Amino acid sequence: MFKLTAIFAAVLPLLHLVAGQSEEWGQCGGIGWTGATTCVAGTVCTELNSYYSQCLPGAAPSSVPSVPTTTAGAPPGTSSTTTAPTGLSSIPASTLYQITNFGTNPTNVGMYVYKPAKVASNPPLIVAIHYCSGTAQAYYTGSTFAQLAETYGYVVLFPNSPNSGTCWDVSSTATLTHNGGGDSLGIASAARYAISNWGVDPSRVFAAGTSSGAMMTSVLAGAYPDVFQAGVVDSGVAFGCFALPGQPGDSWNSECSTGEEILTGQEWAQKVYAAYPGFTGEYPKMQVWHGTIDTTLYPQNFWEEIKQWTTVFDYPSTPISNVSESYLPQGYSNSTFGPRFQAILAQNVGHTVPLFEQQYLQFFGLA
């Protein structure tokens, strides 16, 4: 384990001593929360589930917002709706564009595509997956995946959760099983459609997500390693940690979220292997990020992810390097265990770690 482990012992007792207002994206309520319950100007404390309320930009929604639609000739930054086009050329550039009929989609996951003005030859594909209470539109506007696509020429898919609380199904046996169903199959189907119909390079298909979207990224890495070549998990959990057989797919698993599900590396790895029995290929490269004062998905989940993926990749349990790279804020450390796995710990950061899209692209080999 890292020397940083000792820091947790000192930091964790102080988690609920924060006074004043919570920052944007910070926690502001939930069962057991004794910290600030008001948010900085421009954000509203919004209940995501019984255990977690978060300071979200704008006003609290009275219902789950949908992605707006306009005509196909909408100006850049707006959205339009169509059936699945046969080729990438039929999708308008520089706008968020809804597609349907892209393959097997048992839970009716919504799907939106962003095509830059200049698409690279055999373009890469990034699937950018939103957090709980979020939408495809919110992740599109709140991240720079689309803007960076204009520079690097990749295509972006923004899935939209079909669940009432807009968390992803990362709990059901179906979603945790290759071609078994659930939200993960709908997302994998869209990626497969892009490969088959848009000329996407199958060796450059990636996933990245935040919170619930991070958990879905882990699910895709474990259940669909034949589709995705790398994943970035921002404030998530190990594959299978949220499993609740027999419960609704988007159910909350308190044992996992509070870091009480502690297994050996081999036990965690077995969950990955069981998702796709007989798979003999290479599992996706993984980069995981986590804050040391995350009280939604406790920091212990970071260590469980490390145990899982170092075992899957047959890497040692101690990093070969542990540095604060120039692009990281002070207090962040990047531990590299091998060419296919990195774990970045963010000191004094809660839920979630801010997005570092440019660095994600570097990890994917796109920048």
Secondary structure, DSSP 8 states (H G I E B T S, - for coil): --TTHHHHHHHGGGGGG--S-B-TT-EEE-TT--S--SB-TTEEEEEEETTEEEEEESS--SS------B-TT--TT-EEE-S--SSGGGS-TTSEEEE---S--TT--EEEEE--SS--SS--EEEEE--TT--HHHHHHHSSHHHHHHHH--EEEEEE--STT-----SSTTTTSTTS-HHHHHHHHHHHHHHHHS---TTSEEEEEETHHHHHHHHHHHH-TTT-SEEEEES---TTTT--TTS-TT---HHHHTT-----HHHHHHHHHHHSTT--S---EEEEEEETT-SSS-THHHHHHHHHHHHHTT--SS-SEEE--TTS-TTEEEEEEETTEEEEEETT--SS----HHHHHHHHT--
